[in-house]
Amino acid sequence: MSALLQYLVSGIAVGCGFALLASGLVTIHRVTRVVNFAQGMFAVVGGMTAGSLLSAGLPPGAAEAAAVAVAGGAGLAVGVVATGRRGTSPQSALIVTLGLGFLAYAAEIMIWGDNPRSYPGLGGAVTVFGAHVQKQSFLVIGVTAVVFALLAVFFGRSYAGKALSACASNPYAARTMGIDPLRMGLVAFALGGALGGLAGVLLTPLQPISYNSDVLLITNGFAAAVLGGLNRPAVALAGALTLGVAESLVAGYGEASYQTVVALALMLAIMMVRASRRTALQEEAAR
Amino acid sequence: MSEANRGAREAVIEVDGLVVRYGTATALDRVGLTVGAGELVALIGPNGAGKTSLVNAIAGVLRPAAGRVDLHGRVALVPEGRQMFDDLTVEDNLALGAWRRRRAKGARDTGRVYEVLPQLAGLRRRRAGSLSGGEQQMVAFGRALMAEPDAIVVDELSLGLAPLVTAGLAGHLRALNAERGLAVLLIEQNARLALDLCGRGYVLEAGRIRAEGGAAELAAGPDVADAYLGGRGGAGTEAAT
């Protein structure tokens, strides 16, 4: 029983990390229609930068905040390269983000080497109903809850958030009113970068991170985001938590190397269901 | 309106020698027009004449290959097909109309739109995508008014709307012009509606201005009467100034 609880809490924590990554993907896709395959890279940059800054003597908190800002900057840079030229199609931008993700490998190996890195984070564990749970897990869950609440307020209540939603809904109308979808897209990329960076900063103490950890992260983040059609952060959160818990249970009771298979199988199943549903709708519309 | 009156009015929209190209195709060829302060001006023409290209050039969405668009004051657009932000509420749609003036005090206060278009007040919390065509057109009007414009460009007021709804919206335009001095450039396929409502007009065909003048004069002319008003018998149009 205590082992199950332990797996559940750590699964929820890891799922929260996936959810932050997925929310970045959703934010970027909602505004720009671009599926950003460099999203996992932001988490790697965030985690690695936080580790370096902590090693350099920056106090905890400041180092993580700076790392999130660096990841936001990386997001902005990816946005400029992928969508900065007016008229770039989302499909072309997708390929550019994929290329930038691979290019980032070289930069990451040059800066941080190819060994996995980690840092203590919120050290120690607490015992809950006999289960030893790392304090960092609770930190990840708490921060994710706050971030999702802030995102809901930002997109649902703030003027800038509504302008971002407007660009996603009707870029032409937005332009006629002076809202620049290109600039808003860059804001979305920066926000997506920061969210990805936050995921990396929070997950690195739980799972050591290396230059190619982005594959695992983007696979899970994408699977979660696809569940909500890449447009609904709340559904992506639910998907990410499901994935995190499922993978934790697979690793705990089975074989850790099957974790990614769970994510891939789920993503495949969702895509097949969505595709069949869309085909049925198209057939219905054609009648 | 007479030519003398037109000259006396300060121009809000001035388009001169405008050329718009899509690749090798020329959509607008040396187009020129003016809209004076407080003036109602019609631009009529068939499908594919270049009307929406002209609208987009005025709105700054399209970069012309040559010529110039000078706006002396704030100009807002009521775009073709309403162009709602479907997932946002009516209130949010209206508030975003003030984006260019967002830092001005009270710029996002939608109350002034509900005063002019009271029908919208009851719809404020509805999703714009769930409204009827007429209601959406009214939201598009309100959104343009949120910019506190000196002129509005209305692209296809009547498109897809029932005649009664169109007549109601035309009444709103007339009232806004009369009571607030709002200049209007009405771009329409429905020549009768446009020439009834406006004092002056232009005819755009195949990317060129083919005719211009007072609405009554245009409506009486054989080209416009035959092509747009169903022959001379249908040209019983009066200027609405």
Interface residues (C-beta under 8 A of the other chain):
Chain A: Y159 K162 A163 S165 A166 S169 N170 Y172 A173 A174 R175 T176 M177 G178 I179
Chain B: A59 G60 V61 A76 L77 P79 Q83 M84 F85 D86 D87 L88 D92 A95 L96 G97 W99 R100 R102 R108 R143 A147
